[in-house]
Amino acid sequence: MLLPVALAATAVPANAAAGQAALAPAREFAPRQLLVKFEGQRLGRAVSLAPGTGVRDAAAALRKNPRVAYAEPNYIATASVEPSPYDPSDSGSIEAVASAGEVGKWVYKQWNFLAAEGTETAALPLSPGGIDAPGAWRHLIDAGRPGGAGVTVAVLDSGIAYRSYGRFVRSPDFGPGQFVPGYDFVSHDRLPLDQNGHGTHVAGTIAEKTDNAFGLTGLAYGAKLMPVRVLDRQGRGNALAISRGIRFAVANGADVINMSFNFPCGKRVPMVDEALRKAYLAGVVTVASGGNLGSEGCVSEPATGPRVIGVGGTTEGACLGAYSLAGGSIDLVAPGGGIPRSGCPSVSSRPIYQVTFRPGSTSEFAIPATYVGTSMAAAHVAGAAALVLASRAIRKQATPRALADAVSRRLCSSARDLGLPSPQQGCGLLDVGRATGPVPGR
């Protein structure tokens, strides 16, 4: 077939499309658009196709040009949350703590933050699937950086309910001082406000505020959050927006980037990979969900991207979640909640509880029992990475990328072996208490 004029040249024209194309429902990629990079160019860019031009055919034709480094569709990623039935016995209501002195209310719902081993008390019960957040919190207090103070986590997602603005309302379990400026790569403005709920839930697990008269907490409650909106109100976003979101986070001082979404199985997203390499060279720890069975057919980008920590999901009973995909790019598993894989001795299947929008609303908040999946698991690892960076758990490194490697190694070496094959569990189940313990001799 004949290529459109815009693609026939040996260089991308200056007027090539640069914005995010509209996403058609249930499409694998954005229509009438390619992401193209020619040899010698620093960055790829989006190129518009003439009406009637097939995206796949145009990409295949361009790749025959030896000067083309890559030519790929602008693939669409989706949030990695597993559909879960709402629990009719759980109202999801947000109940304020009776008095400022009442502490520990989070333990009634946040099984995922409890320790799996040790001495059980009435105030701190044990949970087989927990990651020992209390142990990590003690280590960070000893290090003088409670809750990961001084670390910034960029949440690339559907936005965060981080401020009240017009019809938007800030989540009551976030403090206004918790955020650094972000960006909306969907609406192209500086107000990355959530219109879905997924991003607010993920951000809550990473760093929801504590000691604020509400019952839940975040793992790295002292860290700063950077909201970067790359997913739309349906929880879908394209490779162009996501690559720009990664670069924004790196350029604006993020220490950790969380990506709780996945591209279709087996698809190449070189523009995203380029951004991830830049993040690694800058010493930024990148974390991504492995994907959920049913939504994806295999562990996929960005979890398979360069130097990304790919995360599978586990349940309250320390079993692999029935949704959790296996593959060589699974580096760790962490709590994602939900139904365990067949053969697990535990049937415990509670979800991950966090404050976000009440189902069906974008202005009322609840603690819904509907969030399960590797999206939730990745958020735990991102929060844990923030705590490791703030702790005394790793020595000073010679280069930024050596720092990112040291964090990954620490999370891996301290993980709890579940006795599963490596493609299912990676190094094992996240143990943030062990991961943040001081290095002997320091």
C-alpha positions in Angstrom: 0.0 0.0 0.0 1.0 3.6 -0.4 2.1 5.4 2.7 0.5 8.8 3.4 2.6 11.8 2.5 3.4 12.5 6.2 5.1 9.1 6.4 6.8 8.9 3.1 9.6 11.4 3.9 12.8 10.3 5.6 12.2 12.6 8.5 9.1 13.3 10.6 7.6 16.6 9.6 7.5 19.5 12.1 3.7 19.6 12.0 3.3 15.9 13.0 0.7 15.3 15.7 2.0 15.7 19.2 -1.1 15.5 21.4 -2.9 12.6 22.8 -5.3 11.1 20.3 -8.9 10.4 21.4 -9.4 6.8 22.6 -12.1 4.8 20.9 -14.0 2.4 23.2 -12.4 -1.1 23.5 -9.6 -0.3 21.1 -6.1 -1.7 21.5 -4.4 1.5 20.2 -5.3 5.1 19.4 -6.8 5.5 16.0 -4.9 7.2 13.0 -1.7 7.6 14.9 1.8 6.1 15.1 4.7 6.6 17.4 7.8 7.0 15.3 11.5 7.6 15.9 14.2 7.9 13.2 17.8 7.1 13.8 19.7 10.1 15.2 16.6 11.6 16.9 16.7 12.0 20.6 13.0 11.2 21.1 10.2 9.6 19.1 7.0 11.5 18.4 3.4 11.0 17.4 2.6 11.1 13.7 -1.0 11.5 12.3 -2.1 9.2 9.6 -4.2 10.1 6.6 -7.9 9.0 6.7 -8.3 5.4 5.6 -4.7 4.4 6.4 -4.4 1.2 8.4 -2.3 1.8 11.6 -0.7 -1.7 11.5 0.0 -1.5 7.8 1.5 1.9 8.1 3.7 0.8 11.0 4.9 -2.3 9.1 5.7 -0.2 6.0 7.7 2.3 8.0 9.7 -0.3 9.7 11.1 -1.4 6.3 13.0 2.0 6.2 16.5 1.3 7.6 16.4 4.9 9.1 13.4 4.1 11.3 14.4 3.1 14.8 10.8 2.2 15.6 7.3 2.7 14.3 4.5 1.3 16.5 0.8 2.0 17.2 0.0 4.2 20.1 -1.0 1.3 22.3 -3.5 1.8 25.2 -2.9 0.6 28.7 -5.6 -0.2 31.3 -5.6 0.0 35.1 -4.8 -3.4 36.6 -7.7 -3.8 39.0 -9.7 -7.0 39.1 -13.5 -6.6 39.1 -14.7 -7.7 42.5 -18.3 -7.9 43.9 -19.2 -5.3 46.4 -19.5 -6.9 49.9 -23.0 -6.3 51.1 -22.0 -6.8 54.7 -19.5 -3.9 54.5 -21.1 -0.5 54.2 -17.9 1.1 53.1 -18.7 4.1 55.2 -15.9 6.4 56.5 -16.2 6.5 60.3 -14.2 9.1 62.2 -12.3 7.9 65.1 -14.1 8.7 68.4 -11.3 10.7 69.9 -7.9 11.9 68.8 -6.3 9.6 71.3 -7.8 6.4 69.8 -5.1 4.7 67.7 -4.7 1.6 65.7 -8.1 1.5 64.1 -6.5 0.7 60.8 -5.8 -2.9 62.0 -9.4 -3.8 61.6 -9.3 -3.5 57.8 -5.7 -3.2 56.7 -4.7 -6.9 57.1 -2.1 -6.2 54.4 0.0 -3.9 56.7 0.1 -6.3 59.7 3.1 -8.6 60.4 2.9 -12.2 59.5 5.2 -13.4 62.3 6.1 -12.4 65.8 4.1 -11.8 69.0 0.4 -11.2 68.5 -1.3 -8.6 70.7 -4.8 -7.2 70.9 -3.6 -4.0 69.4 -1.5 -5.7 66.7 -2.8 -9.0 65.5 -0.9 -11.1 63.0 -1.9 -11.6 59.4 -0.4 -14.4 57.2 -0.5 -12.1 54.1 0.9 -9.0 55.9 4.0 -7.1 55.1 5.0 -5.8 58.6 4.4 -2.1 58.1 4.7 -1.5 61.9 8.2 -2.9 61.9 9.1 -0.6 59.0 7.5 2.4 60.7 9.7 1.8 63.8 12.8 1.6 61.6 11.9 4.9 59.9 11.3 6.6 63.2 14.7 5.4 64.5 16.2 6.8 61.2 14.7 10.2 61.9 12.5 10.0 58.7 9.1 8.8 59.9 6.9 7.4 57.2 9.5 8.0 54.5 9.8 11.7 55.0 11.9 13.4 52.3 11.0 10.9 49.5 8.7 11.7 46.6 6.5 9.1 44.9 5.0 9.9 41.5 1.7 8.1 41.0 1.1 7.7 37.3 -2.6 6.8 37.2 -6.1 8.3 36.8 -5.1 11.3 38.9 -5.6 11.7 42.7 -8.3 13.5 44.7 -5.7 15.7 46.1 -7.5 19.1 46.3 -10.9 20.6 46.2 -11.5 22.5 43.0 -14.9 23.3 41.4 -16.8 20.0 41.4 -13.8 18.1 42.7 -13.3 17.3 46.4 -10.1 16.3 48.2 -10.2 12.9 49.8 -10.6 13.4 53.6 -7.7 11.0 54.3 -5.1 13.2 52.5 -3.5 16.3 53.8 -3.0 19.3 51.5 0.7 19.4 52.4 1.3 15.9 51.2 1.5 16.8 47.5 4.1 18.3 45.1 3.0 19.7 41.8 1.9 17.2 39.1 0.5 17.3 35.6 -2.5 16.0 33.7 -1.4 14.4 30.4 -5.0 13.5 29.5 -6.6 17.0 29.8 -3.2 18.8 29.3 -3.3 21.0 32.3 -1.8 21.3 35.8 -4.8 19.8 37.6 -4.3 16.0 37.6 -7.6 15.4 39.5 -9.1 11.9 39.6 -12.2 11.1 37.7 -12.1 7.3 38.2 -11.1 6.5 41.8 -8.3 4.0 40.9 -5.5 6.6 41.3 -6.8 7.8 44.6 -7.0 4.3 45.9 -3.4 3.5 44.7 -2.1 6.7 46.2 -3.8 6.0 49.5 -2.0 2.7 49.9 1.3 4.4 49.1 1.0 7.4 51.4 -2.4 8.1 52.9 -2.1 10.4 55.8 -2.1 9.2 59.4 -3.1 10.8 62.7 -6.0 12.6 61.1 -9.0 11.1 62.9 -9.8 8.6 60.2 -9.2 4.9 60.5 -6.8 4.0 57.6 -3.2 4.8 56.8 -0.7 4.7 54.0 2.5 2.7 54.0 4.9 5.6 53.4 2.6 8.1 55.2 5.4 10.7 55.5 6.4 10.7 51.8 5.2 13.3 49.3 3.0 12.3 46.4 3.2 13.6 42.9 -0.1 13.2 40.9 0.5 12.5 37.3 -2.7 11.8 35.3 -2.1 9.4 32.4 -5.3 7.4 32.5 -8.7 8.7 31.6 -12.0 8.3 33.5 -12.3 4.8 32.2 -8.9 3.9 33.5 -7.2 3.8 30.0 -4.3 5.8 28.7 -2.0 5.6 25.7 1.8 5.1 25.4 2.5 8.7 24.4 0.8 10.2 27.5 2.5 7.5 29.7 6.0 8.2 28.3 5.5 11.9 28.9 4.3 11.2 32.4 7.4 9.2 33.2 9.7 11.9 31.9 7.8 14.6 33.8 8.2 12.6 37.1 11.9 12.2 36.5 12.4 15.9 35.6 10.5 17.0 38.6 12.3 15.1 41.3 10.4 11.9 41.8 12.4 9.2 43.7 9.9 6.4 42.9 7.3 6.0 40.1 4.3 3.7 40.5 2.5 2.4 37.4 -0.6 0.3 38.2 -1.6 -0.4 34.6 -0.7 -2.7 31.8 -0.5 -2.6 28.0 -1.9 -5.5 25.9 0.0 -8.8 26.1 3.2 -8.9 24.0 3.0 -5.4 22.6 6.1 -3.3 22.1 6.0 0.2 23.6 9.5 1.5 22.8 8.6 5.1 23.6 7.7 4.1 27.2 10.9 1.9 27.4 13.0 4.9 26.5 11.4 7.0 29.3 11.9 4.1 31.7 15.6 3.9 30.8 15.9 7.6 31.5 14.3 7.1 34.9 16.8 4.3 35.8 19.8 6.4 34.8 18.5 9.1 37.0 18.2 6.7 39.9 14.4 6.6 40.0 12.9 3.3 41.3 10.1 2.2 38.9 7.4 -0.2 40.0 4.6 -1.7 37.8 1.7 -4.1 38.2 2.2 -7.5 36.5 -1.3 -7.5 35.1 -4.5 -9.5 35.9 -5.6 -12.8 34.3 -8.7 -11.9 32.2 -7.6 -8.3 31.6 -4.2 -9.3 30.2 -3.0 -12.6 28.8 0.6 -12.3 30.0 2.8 -10.2 32.2 3.2 -7.1 30.0 4.6 -3.6 29.7 5.5 -1.6 31.7 6.3 -4.5 34.1 8.5 -6.0 31.4 10.3 -2.7 30.8 13.9 -2.0 31.6 14.8 -2.1 35.3 11.1 -2.0 36.3 10.1 -4.0 39.5 7.2 -6.1 38.2 4.7 -7.1 40.9 2.2 -10.0 41.3 -0.6 -10.1 43.8 -1.2 -12.2 47.0 -4.2 -12.7 49.3 -4.9 -12.3 53.0 -3.9 -15.9 53.5 -0.5 -15.4 51.8 -1.6 -17.2 48.7 -1.1 -16.2 45.1 -4.2 -14.3 43.9 -6.3 -16.2 41.3 -5.8 -13.2 39.0 -2.0 -12.9 39.4 -0.1 -13.7 36.2 3.2 -15.5 36.1 6.3 -14.7 34.1 10.0 -13.9 34.2 9.3 -10.3 34.8 7.6 -10.9 38.1 10.2 -9.7 40.7 8.1 -9.6 43.8 4.5 -10.3 45.0 2.6 -8.1 47.4 -0.9 -7.8 48.8 -3.6 -7.5 46.1 -6.4 -9.2 48.0 -9.1 -11.2 46.5 -9.7 -14.9 45.9 -6.7 -17.2 46.2 -5.5 -19.5 43.5 -6.9 -23.1 43.6 -5.0 -25.4 46.0 -4.2 -22.7 48.6 -5.0 -23.8 52.1 -6.5 -20.4 53.0 -9.8 -19.1 51.7 -9.4 -15.6 53.1 -10.3 -13.2 50.4 -10.7 -9.7 51.7 -9.8 -6.8 49.3 -7.4 -4.0 49.8 -9.2 -1.3 51.8 -8.3 2.3 51.2 -10.3 5.6 51.0 -11.4 6.5 47.5 -14.6 7.5 45.7 -17.8 5.8 46.7 -18.8 3.5 43.8 -20.7 5.5 41.2 -19.5 8.9 42.6 -16.6 11.2 42.0 -17.4 13.5 44.9 -18.3 11.2 47.8 -15.8 9.0 49.6 -15.9 5.6 51.0 -13.8 2.6 51.9 -15.1 0.3 49.1 -14.7 -3.5 49.2 -14.2 -3.6 45.4 -10.4 -3.1 44.9 -8.5 -6.3 44.2 -5.5 -6.9 41.8 -1.9 -6.3 40.9 -2.6 -2.5 40.8 -3.0 -2.7 44.6 0.1 -5.0 44.9 2.3 -2.6 43.0 1.3 0.3 45.3 2.6 -1.6 48.3 6.0 -2.1 46.6 6.2 1.6 45.6 5.5 2.6 49.2 8.1 0.1 50.4 10.7 1.5 48.0 10.0 4.9 49.4 10.6 3.6 53.0 13.8 1.8 52.0 15.1 5.0 50.4 14.4 7.0 53.5 15.8 4.3 55.9 19.3 3.2 56.9 18.8 0.0 54.9 21.1 0.7 52.0 24.5 2.3 51.9 25.5 5.3 49.9 25.9 4.4 46.2 28.4 5.7 43.7 25.8 6.5 40.9 22.1 7.2 40.7 21.4 3.9 38.9 23.4 2.0 41.5 21.0 3.5 44.1 18.0 2.2 42.1 19.6 -1.2 41.9 20.3 -1.3 45.6 16.7 -0.6 46.4 15.6 -3.4 44.1 18.1 -5.8 45.6 17.0 -4.9 49.2 13.4 -5.5 48.5 14.2 -8.9 46.8 16.7 -10.2 49.4 14.3 -9.4 52.3 11.2 -10.9 50.7 9.5 -13.9 52.3 9.7 -17.1 50.2 6.2 -18.6 49.7 7.5 -21.8 48.2 6.2 -21.0 44.7 8.1 -21.1 41.4 10.0 -18.0 40.6 7.8 -17.0 37.7 4.9 -16.9 40.1 6.4 -15.2 43.2 9.7 -13.7 41.9 11.8 -13.2 45.1 8.8 -13.8 47.3 6.3 -11.8 49.3 7.3 -8.2 50.2 8.4 -7.8 53.8 8.9 -4.1 54.4 9.9 -4.6 58.0 12.9 -6.6 57.0 13.6 -4.4 54.0 14.0 -1.3 56.1 16.1 -2.8 58.9 19.5 -1.1 59.3 22.5 -2.4 57.6 24.8 -4.2 60.2 27.8 -2.0 61.2 26.3 1.3 60.1 
